[in-house]
Amino acid sequence: MKEERFASFLGSLESITSKDKAVNSRMSKVRKIERDLKVNLDIVVLDDYQMYQTLLRIQREFGDKNGAIQNVLRKYYIFINGREFPSILECKKRFG
């Protein structure tokens, strides 16, 4: 993961108001994804099917029903790919 560049990207987002606290919280979550799921996010975000599967794992393994942890992975996807990742429902239709 490109930690420093991603933290700068998060800090530049207008939607994040309390910069230090919010960025640190999101960075903690993104590190948790890599560590606990044993994945490399730079690889995950380059493959839409892997991205979809990782979002499902986050829901299942972290009990992330409100999407807080999934959201930071989606932000990393935007950071790397320059576009938003489709919804879980759209992916389910696409991938089955």
PyMOL commands that set and color helices and strands:
alter all, ss='L'
color gray80, all
select helices_A, chain A and resi 3-12+19-37+41-44+48-62+68-81+88-95
alter helices_A, ss='H'
color red, helices_A
deselect
rebuild
show_as cartoon
